[in-house]
Every structure is written in C-alpha cells, then in structure tokens.
Amino acid sequence: MHTPLRGFRVLVSGAGVAGPAVAWWLARHGAEVTVVEAAPALRISGFAVDFRGPTHLGVLAAMGVLDELRAVQTHAGAMSRVDEHDREIFRLPAEFAGGELEVRRRDLSRILHEHGADRVEYLFGDRITALTETADGVRVDLARGASRTVDLVVGADGLHSGVRRLAFGPESAYVTHLGYHLAGWDLPNDLGAGPVPRQYNVPGRMASVAADQREPDRATALVVFASPRQDHDRLGLDRQKALVADAFAGLGWHVPRLLAGLRDAPELYFDAIARVRVPHWHAGRAVLLGDAAWGVTLGGMGVGAGLVGAYVLAGELALAGGDHRVALPAYERRMRAYAGRWQRGASPGRFLAPATGWGLWLRDRLLAARPVQSLLVRSTGSLATEADLPDYAARV
C-alpha cells in the first residue's frame, strides 16, 4: 500500500468520533498518530447519532465499519410527541429522526477506537497544555505525559476545544450560546418506556425518555431547557444535576421519575446548545475538525460531517505529501460549504423547546402535517450528500 505520509507525526486531541476517524485515515496513509483524550477512558454518555445519504454511508463503508455499525443500530429513530397523560399528539417518521442508520454514540466511538487501536497510540487521562511552533514542527506539552514535537496537531476535541483555545484564542470569540442547555443520563427502565423516544414539552422545556433497544431494562433520558450561559469549567457533576433538577421541578408526566434517576446517575452528559464559528480552521501547524470548527449542538448531522471532514483532512494531507501549507487550505475549501449547511438553521433549542405556548403550538401543528414531515426527510438527506467528494485512494 502506498504510504505518502510515512514519518509524518500527528497528535490528535479528542477520542470521541472525529478524532479516532481522522487518526485511522492518517495511519492508513502511513502517518504516526497519537490521540490524546482528557477522559480516563472512552466516554459512555451521549445520545444516538444518525447517518444518511451516500456520502455518510460511503465514508463508513470505505473505513470498513459499516457492517459493524449496522449490527448495533438502534432500529429506533422515530419520535413521539406526547401530552402530560402520555397520549401521543403526533409522531415524526424514523427517516427524519434517525436517518438511514442510527447507533448509540458510545458504540460508534468504541468501534472507531477498536478499528485503529493496532496502529494508533491512545493516551487517556491527559490533555494538551501548550503548543509552540518550532523550526521543524510544533512542540506539544501535555499535562501528564512527556512533551513531544509533531508535524501537525488536530483539534477534534469538541465544542469547548482546548486546541482551539491554545492556537486560535479564547472560546468566547468563537462560541455563541443559543439560550438553552441539554442533558442526558441513563436510568433503570421501570416506567415501561419503549424504544421510540416519547417527548413531553412545556414552554422552554422538553423531556424525553426511551428504552435501550438491546438492554430494555435500561432507559435514556434527554432534557432540553432554556437557560443563560454557564461557566462550564466550574460546573461539577453535582452542580450540573442541580441545574437540571431546578429547571424541571414541579413538572408532571414522567419527569419526577427521570429526576429520581438523575440523582443516582454516575455520569451525566451536560452541555450548552451553542454554535461555533471560526473564521479560519487552521493556524500554522494546528487545524480544527468537527465540532471544534463548525459545531452546532444538536444541529443535525454534526457527527456525519465530522467523519466526512476526517476523510477529507487526511486525504488532502496525503495528496500534499504532508505539506500542511497546501493541505490545510484545501481541506478548508472543500469542507466549508458542506459543514456550513448545518450552521444556517434555526436554534435547535427553540425547535425542541419553544419558549412560548404559542411557539410550541405552532411547532406541533407544523410537525404533525405529513407534507412538512416529507419535506424534512427529503431536505436532510440532500443536505448530507456531497457529490464532489474526492476519491483520495485513486489519487494518492
């Protein structure tokens, strides 16, 4: 196999989805790749993610993971809107909510990690503390491990990217809070939840629950609520739980049971609903990928766009023989329009939890209409498709 990146040293920050994906592609092209992850192990929190269209599925097939993902797909995807008595108001089709393939984020992360573990070095429980450009690369200082010099640093470390902060500037310059937060946790399924998420709304708040298809005695709760910006660096687990409990106190439906499960949950996914806009995705030998560059929390297709971006970034580096001055601008030109399709939409928070009773009524009326549902399915599929995606294997 031709290895145009032999001897090219890359450090990737983030072992979620885009990080392991770009690490695999870079290693396949011959690069020496290390992935640094702040968490002590692969994260098990998060929600289901979906893929749709030939671009998403084509990249997964090229990586050799499509069959493995199909074996663990949720077979859910539909979403049921219910009232406080658990009576269904309307249901969104599986094709809209879950695309052509829906899997749990933790399964996706695990499969991508396992796929490259034999050729990629993983450092868990560590993080980058400083980046310094040198004559022959970039020196990377780590909180725990030894410093090292590499040819490229990839920030695939999400909405609150440490690489972006170190190489581009403070988060406040690039991340816009959209007025909502979301949280998710696992709990025992003692309320009879099925695999189709049931969603309950009041103005400014949404709660949903669904059974785990493969472990039906377990369920996953997801909440979205209007909330001012929080300082995430200072929010511990207890404070995050308290914010959620305060936001949903006094509501009916299954909310009291979900909050009881929250108290005992060992892990909580908690984040702002925010939009990332960065004027340039590369600076010297540092480059941003996925949510660190173009993220919109719950904005749709963020995971799929991250995987496509991983494919393009590694492919352009291979075409350029590791010359970052050529490859990084080419990567950004190819990905900006594609990733930008998802940033132009309305706030996901306002869609999931409209702030007023009038807004909630109007959203429900629109989403209950079959023509609107059909339009949503068609539009999301077309937005996920990129006809001009290069075949790098044929060009390298």
C-alpha positions as a LaTeX table, in Angstrom:
\begin{tabular}{lrrr}
\hline
Residue & $x$ (\AA) & $y$ (\AA) & $z$ (\AA) \\
\hline
Met1 & 0.00 & 0.00 & 0.00 \\
His2 & 1.25 & 3.47 & $-0.92$ \\
Thr3 & 2.03 & 5.44 & 2.24 \\
Pro4 & 2.56 & 9.11 & 1.32 \\
Leu5 & 2.60 & 10.18 & 4.98 \\
Arg6 & 5.29 & 7.78 & 6.20 \\
Gly7 & 7.22 & 9.50 & 9.01 \\
Phe8 & 4.62 & 12.29 & 9.32 \\
Arg9 & 3.86 & 12.82 & 13.01 \\
Val10 & 0.35 & 13.87 & 14.09 \\
Leu11 & $-1.16$ & 14.46 & 17.52 \\
Val12 & $-4.96$ & 14.44 & 17.66 \\
Ser13 & $-6.83$ & 15.90 & 20.63 \\
Gly14 & $-10.11$ & 14.11 & 21.30 \\
Ala15 & $-11.14$ & 10.44 & 21.23 \\
Gly16 & $-14.85$ & 10.97 & 20.60 \\
Val17 & $-15.77$ & 10.36 & 16.95 \\
Ala18 & $-13.91$ & 12.68 & 14.57 \\
Gly19 & $-10.61$ & 12.11 & 16.42 \\
Pro20 & $-10.46$ & 8.31 & 16.06 \\
Ala21 & $-11.74$ & 8.64 & 12.48 \\
Val22 & $-9.04$ & 11.06 & 11.33 \\
Ala23 & $-6.43$ & 9.05 & 13.24 \\
Trp24 & $-7.44$ & 5.91 & 11.34 \\
Trp25 & $-7.28$ & 7.60 & 7.95 \\
Leu26 & $-3.94$ & 9.27 & 8.71 \\
Ala27 & $-2.43$ & 6.00 & 9.92 \\
Arg28 & $-3.74$ & 4.27 & 6.79 \\
His29 & $-1.78$ & 6.81 & 4.74 \\
Gly30 & 1.34 & 5.97 & 6.77 \\
Ala31 & 1.38 & 8.70 & 9.44 \\
Glu32 & 2.49 & 8.17 & 13.03 \\
Val33 & $-0.57$ & 9.18 & 15.05 \\
Thr34 & $-1.23$ & 9.73 & 18.75 \\
Val35 & $-4.69$ & 10.55 & 20.14 \\
Val36 & $-4.86$ & 12.38 & 23.48 \\
Glu37 & $-8.12$ & 12.26 & 25.45 \\
Ala38 & $-8.82$ & 14.10 & 28.71 \\
Ala39 & $-11.26$ & 11.45 & 29.94 \\
Pro40 & $-9.76$ & 8.37 & 31.62 \\
Ala41 & $-11.47$ & 6.06 & 29.11 \\
Leu42 & $-13.84$ & 6.17 & 26.18 \\
Arg43 & $-16.94$ & 8.10 & 27.18 \\
Ile44 & $-20.12$ & 6.08 & 27.64 \\
Ser45 & $-22.52$ & 9.05 & 27.77 \\
Gly46 & $-24.18$ & 10.79 & 24.88 \\
Phe47 & $-27.15$ & 10.08 & 22.65 \\
Ala48 & $-27.98$ & 8.22 & 19.50 \\
Val49 & $-26.42$ & 9.60 & 16.32 \\
Asp50 & $-27.52$ & 9.00 & 12.76 \\
Phe51 & $-26.18$ & 8.85 & 9.23 \\
Arg52 & $-27.98$ & 9.36 & 5.96 \\
Gly53 & $-27.20$ & 9.55 & 2.27 \\
Pro54 & $-24.43$ & 8.11 & 0.10 \\
Thr55 & $-21.74$ & 10.47 & 1.43 \\
His56 & $-22.06$ & 9.42 & 5.08 \\
Leu57 & $-22.53$ & 5.74 & 4.30 \\
Gly58 & $-19.80$ & 5.79 & 1.66 \\
Val59 & $-17.19$ & 7.08 & 4.12 \\
Leu60 & $-18.25$ & 4.48 & 6.72 \\
Ala61 & $-18.01$ & 1.74 & 4.10 \\
Ala62 & $-14.57$ & 2.94 & 3.00 \\
Met63 & $-13.42$ & 2.73 & 6.62 \\
Gly64 & $-14.69$ & $-0.85$ & 6.83 \\
Val65 & $-17.02$ & $-0.18$ & 9.78 \\
Leu66 & $-20.43$ & $-0.02$ & 8.11 \\
Asp67 & $-21.34$ & $-3.65$ & 8.74 \\
Glu68 & $-20.27$ & $-3.42$ & 12.39 \\
Leu69 & $-22.42$ & $-0.33$ & 12.86 \\
Arg70 & $-25.41$ & $-1.97$ & 11.22 \\
Ala71 & $-25.06$ & $-4.83$ & 13.69 \\
Val72 & $-25.53$ & $-2.43$ & 16.62 \\
Gln73 & $-28.04$ & 0.02 & 15.13 \\
Thr74 & $-30.89$ & 1.07 & 17.34 \\
His75 & $-33.72$ & 0.45 & 14.85 \\
Ala76 & $-35.45$ & 3.38 & 16.51 \\
Gly77 & $-35.32$ & 6.86 & 15.06 \\
Ala78 & $-38.99$ & 7.78 & 15.21 \\
Met79 & $-40.05$ & 10.32 & 17.83 \\
Ser80 & $-43.42$ & 10.53 & 19.58 \\
Arg81 & $-44.72$ & 13.84 & 20.96 \\
Val82 & $-46.98$ & 13.20 & 23.96 \\
Asp83 & $-49.07$ & 15.20 & 26.41 \\
Glu84 & $-48.85$ & 15.10 & 30.20 \\
His85 & $-51.07$ & 12.00 & 30.23 \\
Asp86 & $-48.66$ & 10.21 & 27.85 \\
Arg87 & $-51.14$ & 10.36 & 24.98 \\
Glu88 & $-49.48$ & 10.70 & 21.58 \\
Ile89 & $-50.05$ & 14.02 & 19.80 \\
Phe90 & $-48.06$ & 13.14 & 16.67 \\
Arg91 & $-45.10$ & 11.04 & 15.60 \\
Leu92 & $-42.12$ & 12.00 & 13.45 \\
Pro93 & $-41.02$ & 9.32 & 10.97 \\
Ala94 & $-37.88$ & 7.30 & 11.64 \\
Glu95 & $-36.32$ & 8.58 & 8.41 \\
Phe96 & $-36.25$ & 12.13 & 9.80 \\
Ala97 & $-35.21$ & 11.49 & 13.37 \\
Gly98 & $-32.86$ & 8.55 & 12.77 \\
Gly99 & $-31.73$ & 8.72 & 9.16 \\
Glu100 & $-30.75$ & 5.52 & 7.35 \\
Leu101 & $-28.56$ & 4.26 & 10.18 \\
Glu102 & $-28.83$ & 5.21 & 13.86 \\
Val103 & $-26.40$ & 3.99 & 16.52 \\
Arg104 & $-25.54$ & 4.96 & 20.06 \\
Arg105 & $-22.65$ & 7.39 & 20.21 \\
Arg106 & $-20.77$ & 5.14 & 22.61 \\
Asp107 & $-20.99$ & 2.22 & 20.16 \\
Leu108 & $-19.73$ & 4.40 & 17.33 \\
Ser109 & $-16.84$ & 5.69 & 19.44 \\
Arg110 & $-15.92$ & 2.17 & 20.58 \\
Ile111 & $-15.95$ & 0.72 & 17.06 \\
Leu112 & $-13.83$ & 3.55 & 15.64 \\
His113 & $-11.36$ & 3.19 & 18.52 \\
Glu114 & $-11.10$ & $-0.58$ & 18.10 \\
His115 & $-10.71$ & $-0.18$ & 14.34 \\
Gly116 & $-7.50$ & 1.83 & 14.73 \\
Ala117 & $-6.11$ & 0.69 & 18.07 \\
Asp118 & $-3.49$ & $-1.54$ & 16.44 \\
Arg119 & $-1.94$ & 1.35 & 14.51 \\
Val120 & $-2.77$ & 4.46 & 16.59 \\
Glu121 & $-1.40$ & 5.34 & 20.03 \\
Tyr122 & $-4.06$ & 6.42 & 22.53 \\
Leu123 & $-3.28$ & 8.44 & 25.68 \\
Phe124 & $-6.27$ & 8.62 & 28.02 \\
Gly125 & $-6.45$ & 10.87 & 31.06 \\
Asp126 & $-4.22$ & 13.55 & 29.54 \\
Arg127 & $-4.60$ & 16.86 & 27.72 \\
Ile128 & $-2.59$ & 19.42 & 25.79 \\
Thr129 & $-1.46$ & 22.39 & 27.89 \\
Ala130 & 0.69 & 24.34 & 25.40 \\
Leu131 & 1.54 & 24.50 & 21.69 \\
Thr132 & 4.76 & 26.08 & 20.46 \\
Glu133 & 5.73 & 26.27 & 16.79 \\
Thr134 & 9.36 & 25.29 & 16.15 \\
Ala135 & 11.56 & 25.26 & 13.08 \\
Asp136 & 10.62 & 21.67 & 12.24 \\
Gly137 & 7.19 & 21.20 & 13.76 \\
Val138 & 5.11 & 22.07 & 16.80 \\
Arg139 & 6.08 & 21.29 & 20.36 \\
Val140 & 3.19 & 19.87 & 22.36 \\
Asp141 & 3.20 & 20.00 & 26.16 \\
Leu142 & 0.92 & 17.58 & 27.98 \\
Ala143 & $-0.49$ & 17.80 & 31.49 \\
Arg144 & 0.85 & 14.35 & 32.44 \\
Gly145 & 2.88 & 12.88 & 29.61 \\
Ala146 & 6.21 & 13.91 & 28.16 \\
Ser147 & 6.35 & 16.80 & 25.71 \\
Arg148 & 6.83 & 15.89 & 22.08 \\
Thr149 & 7.34 & 17.58 & 18.73 \\
Val150 & 4.99 & 16.65 & 15.88 \\
Asp151 & 4.30 & 17.86 & 12.36 \\
Leu152 & 0.62 & 18.61 & 12.92 \\
Val153 & $-1.90$ & 19.00 & 15.75 \\
Val154 & $-5.57$ & 18.24 & 15.07 \\
Gly155 & $-8.18$ & 19.68 & 17.41 \\
Ala156 & $-11.07$ & 17.20 & 17.32 \\
Asp157 & $-11.97$ & 17.99 & 20.92 \\
Gly158 & $-15.47$ & 19.35 & 20.55 \\
Leu159 & $-17.41$ & 22.48 & 21.30 \\
His160 & $-15.08$ & 23.52 & 24.15 \\
Ser161 & $-11.91$ & 22.68 & 22.22 \\
Gly162 & $-8.63$ & 23.10 & 24.08 \\
Val163 & $-6.65$ & 23.16 & 20.83 \\
Arg164 & $-8.83$ & 26.00 & 19.53 \\
Arg165 & $-8.23$ & 27.97 & 22.72 \\
Leu166 & $-4.46$ & 27.45 & 22.59 \\
Ala167 & $-3.94$ & 28.00 & 18.85 \\
Phe168 & $-6.75$ & 30.41 & 17.93 \\
Gly169 & $-7.87$ & 32.27 & 21.06 \\
Pro170 & $-10.50$ & 32.18 & 23.82 \\
Glu171 & $-13.75$ & 30.28 & 23.43 \\
Ser172 & $-15.78$ & 33.46 & 23.81 \\
Ala173 & $-14.52$ & 34.64 & 20.41 \\
Tyr174 & $-15.92$ & 31.62 & 18.57 \\
Val175 & $-18.78$ & 30.03 & 20.53 \\
Thr176 & $-22.23$ & 31.64 & 20.71 \\
His177 & $-24.62$ & 30.42 & 23.38 \\
Leu178 & $-28.08$ & 29.89 & 21.89 \\
Gly179 & $-30.04$ & 30.21 & 25.11 \\
Tyr180 & $-30.51$ & 26.54 & 26.00 \\
His181 & $-28.78$ & 23.62 & 27.68 \\
Leu182 & $-29.25$ & 19.90 & 27.26 \\
Ala183 & $-28.54$ & 16.94 & 29.48 \\
Gly184 & $-28.82$ & 13.19 & 29.22 \\
Trp185 & $-28.41$ & 10.24 & 31.54 \\
Asp186 & $-29.16$ & 6.53 & 31.85 \\
Leu187 & $-31.58$ & 5.10 & 34.38 \\
Pro188 & $-33.46$ & 1.85 & 35.10 \\
Asn189 & $-36.42$ & 1.38 & 32.78 \\
Asp190 & $-39.07$ & 0.92 & 35.45 \\
Leu191 & $-41.60$ & 3.18 & 33.73 \\
Gly192 & $-42.32$ & 0.96 & 30.72 \\
Ala193 & $-40.54$ & 3.09 & 28.11 \\
Gly194 & $-40.26$ & 1.63 & 24.62 \\
Pro195 & $-37.51$ & 2.13 & 22.01 \\
Val196 & $-39.30$ & 5.10 & 20.38 \\
Pro197 & $-38.45$ & 8.27 & 22.36 \\
Arg198 & $-41.51$ & 9.89 & 23.94 \\
Gln199 & $-41.14$ & 13.65 & 24.17 \\
Tyr200 & $-43.03$ & 15.90 & 26.57 \\
Asn201 & $-42.99$ & 19.70 & 26.29 \\
Val202 & $-43.91$ & 22.79 & 28.20 \\
Pro203 & $-42.73$ & 26.23 & 27.04 \\
Gly204 & $-38.95$ & 26.42 & 27.28 \\
Arg205 & $-38.52$ & 22.82 & 28.44 \\
Met206 & $-38.51$ & 19.38 & 26.85 \\
Ala207 & $-38.05$ & 15.97 & 28.46 \\
Ser208 & $-37.90$ & 12.63 & 26.67 \\
Val209 & $-37.21$ & 9.01 & 27.51 \\
Ala210 & $-36.64$ & 5.85 & 25.50 \\
Ala211 & $-35.65$ & 2.28 & 26.29 \\
Asp212 & $-32.32$ & 0.90 & 25.20 \\
Gln213 & $-33.23$ & $-1.50$ & 22.39 \\
Arg214 & $-30.52$ & $-4.01$ & 23.31 \\
Glu215 & $-30.91$ & $-3.56$ & 27.06 \\
Pro216 & $-34.65$ & $-2.97$ & 27.52 \\
Asp217 & $-34.32$ & $-2.84$ & 31.31 \\
Arg218 & $-32.34$ & 0.40 & 30.83 \\
Ala219 & $-33.59$ & 3.74 & 29.54 \\
Thr220 & $-32.04$ & 7.04 & 28.48 \\
Ala221 & $-33.42$ & 10.43 & 29.44 \\
Leu222 & $-32.81$ & 13.59 & 27.42 \\
Val223 & $-33.82$ & 17.09 & 28.50 \\
Val224 & $-33.51$ & 20.49 & 26.83 \\
Phe225 & $-34.23$ & 23.71 & 28.71 \\
Ala226 & $-33.90$ & 27.47 & 28.29 \\
Ser227 & $-31.03$ & 28.72 & 30.43 \\
Pro228 & $-28.45$ & 31.52 & 30.46 \\
Arg229 & $-24.84$ & 30.77 & 29.66 \\
Gln230 & $-22.91$ & 28.83 & 32.32 \\
Asp231 & $-19.18$ & 28.65 & 33.02 \\
His232 & $-18.62$ & 25.01 & 32.12 \\
Asp233 & $-15.09$ & 24.95 & 33.52 \\
Arg234 & $-16.54$ & 25.43 & 37.00 \\
Leu235 & $-19.57$ & 23.16 & 36.76 \\
Gly236 & $-19.03$ & 19.86 & 38.55 \\
Leu237 & $-21.39$ & 16.92 & 38.30 \\
Asp238 & $-23.40$ & 17.90 & 41.37 \\
Arg239 & $-23.92$ & 21.46 & 40.09 \\
Gln240 & $-24.98$ & 20.19 & 36.67 \\
Lys241 & $-27.53$ & 17.85 & 38.26 \\
Ala242 & $-28.84$ & 20.70 & 40.39 \\
Leu243 & $-29.35$ & 22.93 & 37.34 \\
Val244 & $-31.37$ & 20.22 & 35.61 \\
Ala245 & $-33.41$ & 19.41 & 38.71 \\
Asp246 & $-34.23$ & 23.08 & 39.30 \\
Ala247 & $-35.25$ & 23.59 & 35.66 \\
Phe248 & $-37.71$ & 20.66 & 35.71 \\
Ala249 & $-39.01$ & 20.84 & 39.26 \\
Gly250 & $-42.79$ & 20.64 & 39.51 \\
Leu251 & $-43.47$ & 19.18 & 36.06 \\
Gly252 & $-45.72$ & 16.18 & 35.54 \\
Trp253 & $-45.63$ & 13.28 & 33.07 \\
His254 & $-42.59$ & 11.01 & 33.81 \\
Val255 & $-40.40$ & 13.94 & 34.86 \\
Pro256 & $-40.33$ & 13.11 & 38.62 \\
Arg257 & $-39.11$ & 9.58 & 37.82 \\
Leu258 & $-36.49$ & 10.89 & 35.41 \\
Leu259 & $-35.19$ & 13.30 & 38.07 \\
Ala260 & $-35.06$ & 10.45 & 40.60 \\
Gly261 & $-32.87$ & 8.54 & 38.15 \\
Leu262 & $-30.73$ & 11.63 & 37.67 \\
Arg263 & $-29.85$ & 11.69 & 41.37 \\
Asp264 & $-28.34$ & 8.21 & 41.14 \\
Ala265 & $-26.76$ & 8.53 & 37.67 \\
Pro266 & $-22.96$ & 8.09 & 37.86 \\
Glu267 & $-22.44$ & 10.03 & 34.64 \\
Leu268 & $-24.28$ & 12.92 & 33.03 \\
Tyr269 & $-23.94$ & 14.40 & 29.56 \\
Phe270 & $-24.40$ & 18.14 & 30.04 \\
Asp271 & $-23.65$ & 20.97 & 27.65 \\
Ala272 & $-24.82$ & 24.25 & 26.21 \\
Ile273 & $-26.67$ & 24.39 & 22.95 \\
Ala274 & $-24.30$ & 26.63 & 21.06 \\
Arg275 & $-22.95$ & 27.45 & 17.62 \\
Val276 & $-19.25$ & 27.54 & 16.69 \\
Arg277 & $-17.99$ & 29.95 & 14.04 \\
Val278 & $-14.25$ & 30.15 & 13.38 \\
Pro279 & $-13.06$ & 32.40 & 10.50 \\
His280 & $-10.14$ & 30.08 & 9.69 \\
Trp281 & $-9.86$ & 26.45 & 10.70 \\
His282 & $-6.08$ & 26.25 & 10.53 \\
Ala283 & $-3.27$ & 28.28 & 12.06 \\
Gly284 & 0.28 & 27.21 & 11.33 \\
Arg285 & 0.51 & 23.52 & 12.15 \\
Ala286 & $-2.78$ & 23.35 & 14.05 \\
Val287 & $-6.12$ & 22.50 & 12.43 \\
Leu288 & $-9.67$ & 22.13 & 13.75 \\
Leu289 & $-12.01$ & 19.29 & 12.88 \\
Gly290 & $-15.66$ & 18.54 & 13.64 \\
Asp291 & $-17.48$ & 20.42 & 16.40 \\
Ala292 & $-14.32$ & 22.34 & 17.32 \\
Ala293 & $-14.52$ & 24.01 & 13.89 \\
Trp294 & $-18.18$ & 24.06 & 12.89 \\
Gly295 & $-20.27$ & 22.58 & 15.69 \\
Val296 & $-23.93$ & 23.27 & 16.38 \\
Thr297 & $-25.16$ & 21.31 & 19.41 \\
Leu298 & $-27.98$ & 19.01 & 18.27 \\
Gly299 & $-27.85$ & 20.87 & 14.96 \\
Gly300 & $-28.18$ & 17.76 & 12.83 \\
Met301 & $-25.55$ & 15.73 & 11.01 \\
Gly302 & $-22.69$ & 17.01 & 13.16 \\
Val303 & $-21.28$ & 13.52 & 13.62 \\
Gly304 & $-21.64$ & 12.70 & 9.94 \\
Ala305 & $-19.95$ & 15.95 & 8.93 \\
Gly306 & $-17.13$ & 15.19 & 11.38 \\
Leu307 & $-16.50$ & 11.81 & 9.75 \\
Val308 & $-16.55$ & 13.35 & 6.27 \\
Gly309 & $-14.16$ & 16.05 & 7.48 \\
Ala310 & $-11.80$ & 13.41 & 8.87 \\
Tyr311 & $-11.74$ & 11.69 & 5.48 \\
Val312 & $-11.09$ & 14.96 & 3.64 \\
Leu313 & $-8.40$ & 16.24 & 6.03 \\
Ala314 & $-6.41$ & 13.00 & 5.88 \\
Gly315 & $-6.90$ & 12.74 & 2.11 \\
Glu316 & $-5.66$ & 16.28 & 1.43 \\
Leu317 & $-2.62$ & 15.71 & 3.66 \\
Ala318 & $-1.86$ & 12.52 & 1.72 \\
Leu319 & $-2.23$ & 14.31 & $-1.63$ \\
Ala320 & 0.14 & 17.04 & $-0.45$ \\
Gly321 & 2.68 & 14.58 & 0.93 \\
Gly322 & 2.24 & 16.07 & 4.40 \\
Asp323 & 2.76 & 19.70 & 3.35 \\
His324 & 0.34 & 21.42 & 5.72 \\
Arg325 & 0.66 & 24.72 & 3.84 \\
Val326 & $-1.03$ & 23.06 & 0.85 \\
Ala327 & $-3.26$ & 20.52 & 2.54 \\
Leu328 & $-4.96$ & 22.59 & 5.22 \\
Pro329 & $-6.31$ & 25.34 & 2.92 \\
Ala330 & $-7.52$ & 22.62 & 0.52 \\
Tyr331 & $-9.29$ & 20.82 & 3.36 \\
Glu332 & $-10.97$ & 24.01 & 4.47 \\
Arg333 & $-12.11$ & 24.92 & 0.95 \\
Arg334 & $-13.73$ & 21.51 & 0.49 \\
Met335 & $-15.41$ & 21.36 & 3.90 \\
Arg336 & $-16.62$ & 24.93 & 4.50 \\
Ala337 & $-19.67$ & 24.83 & 2.26 \\
Tyr338 & $-20.59$ & 21.28 & 3.28 \\
Ala339 & $-20.31$ & 21.82 & 7.03 \\
Gly340 & $-21.86$ & 25.27 & 6.76 \\
Arg341 & $-25.18$ & 23.83 & 5.56 \\
Trp342 & $-25.93$ & 22.78 & 9.12 \\
Gln343 & $-24.94$ & 26.07 & 10.72 \\
Arg344 & $-27.51$ & 28.15 & 8.88 \\
Gly345 & $-30.52$ & 26.55 & 10.55 \\
Ala346 & $-32.54$ & 27.86 & 13.45 \\
Ser347 & $-31.55$ & 27.21 & 17.04 \\
Pro348 & $-32.06$ & 23.53 & 17.93 \\
Gly349 & $-33.17$ & 24.66 & 21.38 \\
Arg350 & $-36.00$ & 26.75 & 20.00 \\
Phe351 & $-37.04$ & 23.83 & 17.80 \\
Leu352 & $-37.04$ & 21.26 & 20.61 \\
Ala353 & $-38.36$ & 23.51 & 23.39 \\
Pro354 & $-40.08$ & 26.64 & 22.04 \\
Ala355 & $-40.06$ & 29.37 & 24.66 \\
Thr356 & $-43.75$ & 30.31 & 24.48 \\
Gly357 & $-47.03$ & 28.47 & 24.42 \\
Trp358 & $-47.81$ & 29.99 & 21.03 \\
Gly359 & $-44.47$ & 28.84 & 19.63 \\
Leu360 & $-45.00$ & 25.33 & 20.97 \\
Trp361 & $-48.49$ & 25.13 & 19.45 \\
Leu362 & $-47.23$ & 26.34 & 16.06 \\
Arg363 & $-44.30$ & 23.91 & 16.01 \\
Asp364 & $-46.55$ & 20.98 & 16.87 \\
Arg365 & $-49.08$ & 21.95 & 14.23 \\
Leu366 & $-46.40$ & 22.15 & 11.55 \\
Leu367 & $-44.60$ & 18.93 & 12.50 \\
Ala368 & $-47.86$ & 16.98 & 12.65 \\
Ala369 & $-48.52$ & 17.76 & 8.97 \\
Arg370 & $-47.47$ & 14.94 & 6.62 \\
Pro371 & $-46.26$ & 17.28 & 3.84 \\
Val372 & $-43.97$ & 19.04 & 6.30 \\
Gln373 & $-42.60$ & 15.70 & 7.54 \\
Ser374 & $-41.91$ & 14.56 & 3.97 \\
Leu375 & $-40.13$ & 17.83 & 3.20 \\
Leu376 & $-37.93$ & 17.47 & 6.30 \\
Val377 & $-36.92$ & 13.92 & 5.33 \\
Arg378 & $-36.01$ & 14.95 & 1.78 \\
Ser379 & $-34.12$ & 18.07 & 2.81 \\
Thr380 & $-31.97$ & 16.40 & 5.45 \\
Gly381 & $-30.96$ & 13.64 & 3.03 \\
Ser382 & $-29.94$ & 16.12 & 0.35 \\
Leu383 & $-28.04$ & 18.31 & 2.81 \\
Ala384 & $-25.98$ & 15.32 & 3.94 \\
Thr385 & $-24.90$ & 14.45 & 0.38 \\
Glu386 & $-21.73$ & 15.85 & $-1.20$ \\
Ala387 & $-21.45$ & 14.92 & $-4.87$ \\
Asp388 & $-17.90$ & 16.30 & $-5.28$ \\
Leu389 & $-16.21$ & 14.31 & $-2.52$ \\
Pro390 & $-12.87$ & 13.14 & $-3.97$ \\
Asp391 & $-11.78$ & 9.52 & $-4.19$ \\
Tyr392 & $-8.44$ & 10.01 & $-2.46$ \\
Ala393 & $-7.47$ & 6.34 & $-2.75$ \\
Ala394 & $-7.45$ & 6.69 & $-6.53$ \\
Arg395 & $-5.49$ & 9.96 & $-6.46$ \\
Val396 & $-2.77$ & 9.29 & $-3.91$ \\
\hline
\end{tabular}
